């Protein structure tokens, strides 16, 4: 029996979430990728709160004609900028069941360039 893409992603996500947790000192950097946009959140799992979030459709994003990978890199840099201004330098990366290539990798590279350590 073959799984749908969503069922496959949810199985991978469950396996990852067993091992990954975020704290106030090192929150979980989770990524959600839709067909046209990409979003990143910093989550403290101890309290169950989202500390900060950035998306490729936010007002602060440049409205130029860049491709989706470039937008993902910008989102990574923006979340790193917000986190470092909030006193967070270390995070735990949660790819949320998505494969680590393409836009997810671009976002992670942008976050690293912005100064976050995984």
C-alpha positions in Angstrom: 0.0 0.0 0.0 1.4 3.3 -1.1 1.2 6.4 1.1 0.2 9.8 -0.1 2.8 12.6 0.1 1.0 14.1 3.1 0.9 10.7 4.9 4.6 10.1 4.2 5.6 13.6 5.4 3.5 13.1 8.6 5.3 9.8 9.3 8.7 11.4 8.9 7.6 14.4 11.0 6.5 12.1 13.9 9.9 10.3 13.8 11.7 13.6 13.9 9.6 15.1 16.7 10.4 12.2 19.0 14.0 13.3 19.0 13.8 17.1 18.6 12.7 19.5 21.3 13.3 23.2 21.8 14.0 25.1 24.9 14.1 28.8 25.8 17.9 28.8 25.3 17.9 26.7 22.1 14.4 26.9 20.5 13.2 24.7 17.7 13.5 26.3 14.3 10.6 24.7 12.3 10.0 25.1 8.6 6.8 24.9 6.7 6.9 24.9 2.9 3.8 25.4 0.8 3.7 25.5 -3.0 4.4 29.2 -3.2 5.5 30.4 0.2 7.9 29.3 3.0 7.5 30.0 6.7 9.9 29.7 9.7 9.1 29.7 13.5 11.1 29.6 16.7 9.2 27.5 19.2 9.9 26.8 22.9 8.5 23.3 23.5 8.8 23.5 27.3 6.1 26.3 27.5 4.5 25.5 24.1 4.9 29.0 22.8 6.0 30.4 19.5 8.7 32.9 20.2 8.9 34.5 16.7 7.8 33.7 13.2 8.7 34.9 9.7 7.1 34.1 6.3 8.0 34.9 2.7 4.7 36.8 2.4 5.5 39.2 5.3 5.5 43.0 4.7 9.3 43.2 5.3 10.1 40.9 2.5 11.4 42.4 -0.8 8.8 42.3 -3.5 11.3 41.7 -6.3 11.1 39.0 -8.9 13.4 36.5 -7.1 12.8 32.8 -7.2 11.5 30.7 -4.4 15.0 29.6 -3.2 16.1 33.2 -2.9 13.0 34.0 -0.9 13.7 31.1 1.4 17.2 32.3 2.0 15.8 35.8 2.8 13.4 34.2 5.3 16.3 32.4 6.9 18.3 35.6 7.3 15.2 37.4 8.7 14.5 34.8 11.3 18.2 34.8 12.3 18.2 38.6 12.6 15.1 38.5 14.8 16.5 35.8 16.9 19.9 37.4 17.5 18.2 40.7 18.4 16.1 38.7 20.9 19.2 37.1 22.4 19.0 33.7 20.8 22.1 32.4 19.0 21.6 28.6 19.1 18.6 26.7 17.7 17.5 23.1 16.9 16.5 22.7 13.3 13.2 20.9 12.5 12.7 20.3 8.8 9.1 19.3 9.6 9.1 16.1 7.4 10.4 17.9 4.3 13.5 16.7 2.6 16.6 18.7 3.4 17.3 20.1 -0.1 16.0 23.0 -2.2 14.1 25.7 -0.3 14.5 24.0 3.1 18.3 23.9 2.6 18.3 27.5 1.4 16.4 28.7 4.5 18.9 26.8 6.8 21.9 28.3 4.9 20.4 31.8 5.2 19.8 31.3 9.0 23.4 30.1 9.4 24.7 33.2 7.4 22.5 35.3 9.7 24.4 34.0 12.8 22.4 31.1 14.1 24.1 27.9 15.2 22.4 24.5 14.8 
